[in-house]
Amino acid sequence: MNSPETDAPERPGGAPARILLADDHALVRRGVRMILETQPDLTVVGEAGDGFEALDWLAANEADLVILDVAMPGMTGLQAAQTISRLPKPPPILLLSMHDNEQYFFESLRVGASGYVLKSVADRDLVDACHAALAGKSFLYPGAESALVRDYLERLRRGEKLPNAVLTPRENQVVKLIAEGNSSRTIAETLEISVRTVERHRENILAKLGMRDRTELTRFAIRVGLIEP
């Protein structure tokens, strides 16, 4: 990965980069907006309270950069990032989190994000992360390099390779809803599928992950950032 650029990339006509900001806390959005709009080349043009709202906004508007909170109700930032990265011309994505969590960090890389920024140091790192993402580069928060090295060496020691995505986007939705304590009927209504289909997804998920019950699924959901601990 490349180091972040501190100089802002040139925009057509000198216009500021358009940013979509998604976080389920209005106060956090306000604070992040204030940080970003101290820069003349950055402007927040849209806000969303969860991943679904972010996708709806992008379906009707254009953004040069999307900033997503990692864990939001309904659809998480990680789930939204995975969907956005599959668009024909996806904007770069930054994940924003209050957790210095290696699993969240690695999952953000897997879903195609350009960087992972800690909320606790957003006033220091977020602008640099935006400039890096807009320049087509990646941003590593302090400590991420050592996390990558530790993970690589540990997996190499065990003779492992980094796995590809294990679950489909639909299966990730089902895991999230199960981990949040929803019944099969509620999950079926939320996803507009049959209860039988929910149960089939549940069986396939448990088989793929080598797990036995809801408790293990909940731990998995926390580990990969589908829900907050």
N, C-alpha and C positions, 0 to 999 in steps of 0.2 A: 504493500500500500504506500501511497505517496503521502508526504507531509502536507499539511494544509497551506494554501496560499494566503498570505495576509493582504495582498492587493486584490481589490474587487475586479471581476472580469468585466469587460466592456459589454454594455447592452446596446441593442439597436437604438439609434437615436438618443443615446444617453438616458433612456428611461430606466427607472429602478426595477429591480427584479420583483416579480409578483409572487407572494408567498401565501399559501394556504396553511393555516395553523389549526390543529385539532388537539384539544385537551378537554376532559370532562369537567374541569374546574375553571369557572369564568375568571377567578382571581389570578390563576396561573396564566391564562391566556392574556390577561391585561398586562401582567408583568413581562411576559415574553415579548408582547407587541412593543412595549416601551423600550426594551433592549434593542430590538431590531430596528425600530424607526428612529434611533439615534443616528443611523447610517443613511446618508442620502441615496444610496444605491439599493436600498432594501425597503419594501413596503408590504404590509399585510393587507391583502385584498379580500380574504375570506376567512371565516372561522367556523369550526365544527365542534360538536360536543362528544362525538364518538366516530368510529370508523365508518358506519353507515352514512352519517351526515357528510363525512369527507368525500366518500365516493359519489354521493348525490350531487355535491357541489362541483366536483370535477366533471361530472357528466354534462353540466351546463356552462362551465366556465373553464378558463385556462389559467394555469399556474406555472411559474418557472421553477418552483421549489415547494415541496410539501414537508411540513414538520408535524410529526405525529407523536403523541404520548404513547408510551409502550403499552400500558394497561388501562383500557377504558371499558366501561360497560357496553353490552350489546356486541360490538365488534372492536377488538383491540387494535392498537396501532400496528402490531406485528401482522395481524390478519389483513388489515387494510393495505399495508405496505406490499404484502404478497400479491394482492389483487392489482394494485396500482402498477407494480413492476411488470405486469403482463400486458399492460395497455400497448397499443401500437407505437406511440411515442411517449413513453412515461417520463414525467419530470423526475429529477433527482429527489431522494427522500432522506430526511434525517429523523432518527428516533430520539425522543426526549424521555428521560426516566429519572426518578428519584433514587433508583437502586443501582449501586455499583455492583452489578451482578454479572458474572462471566457468562452464564447461560443466556441471559437476555442479550448480552453483547453478541455472542456467537449466532443466536437466532436472528438478530437484526442483520447480520452479514448474509445469512442464508436467504432471507427474503428480499435481498437486493438493496438494502439501505446503503447510503454513502457514508453514514456516520452515526455514532451513538453519543449523545451529549447528556451529561449529568445535570439535573436541575440545580443542584447545590452550587455548581460553578458555571451556570449558564451565562451569567454576566461577564465571565472571563472567556468562555470557549465558544459560545453560540455564534457570534458574528464570524469568527474564523472558520467554523464548521460550515456556515452558509456559503462563504466565499469559496471554500474548497469544493463543496458540492456543485456550485454553479459553474466552477471551472472544470468539472468532470473528474475531480479528484476525491479521495477518501479522507475522512477525518478520524483520527484515533485519539480518544481521550487519554490523559495521562494514566499510565498503568495498563492500558490495553495491549501494548506491545509485549509486556511480560506475561500477560494472560495468554496471548497467542503462543508464545514460546513454551510456556508451561504445558499448555494443552497439547501442542505438537509433540513435545518430548515424552509426555506421559502416554499418549496414544502410540507413539513409535515404540516405546518400551514394552507395551502390551501387544505389539504387532497389529494394531488396529489402524483403520483409515477413517477419516471424517465421513460419516454416513450422508447419503443423499436424503432428501425429504422422505420421511417414513409415512406420514399420513397425508391424505388428500386434503384440500381446503375444506370440503364438506365434513370430513372426519374431524378436523380441527374444531369446526363449529360445534359438532356433537360433543366432543371432549369438554370444551369450554362450558357448555350448558349442563352437562352431567356434573362437572366439578363445582358448578354454582348451586347444585342441589335441586335442579329441576327434574320432575318426573318425566317418564317417556312420553306421556300424553302432552305435557306442556312443551316438550322439545318438538314433538310432531307438529303442534299448532304453530310454534314459533317459526319453524323451518318450512311449514306447509308441505309436510310429507306424512306418510302413514306411520302409526305406532310400530307396525311390523318392520318398516324400513329403518326406524330408529333402533330397534332391537338388533337388526342385522348389522347396522353400522357399529353398534356397541360390541357385538361379538367379534367383528373383523378387527376393530381397534385393539381389543384385549389380546387377540391372537397375534397381531403385528408387533405389539409392544411387549409381549410375554408377561402380561399382567393378569390379575385375577378379579379385582373388584374396584368399586368406586373410590376407595381410599387411595389405592395406588394410582388411579387415573388422576385424582386430585393433586397428588404430589407431582406427577408428570406435568400437569397443567401449570402449576406454580413454577416448576423448573424451567419450562420453555416460554414463560411469559404470557400464557393465555389468561391467567387470573393472577391477582396480587396475593401474596401470603397474608 
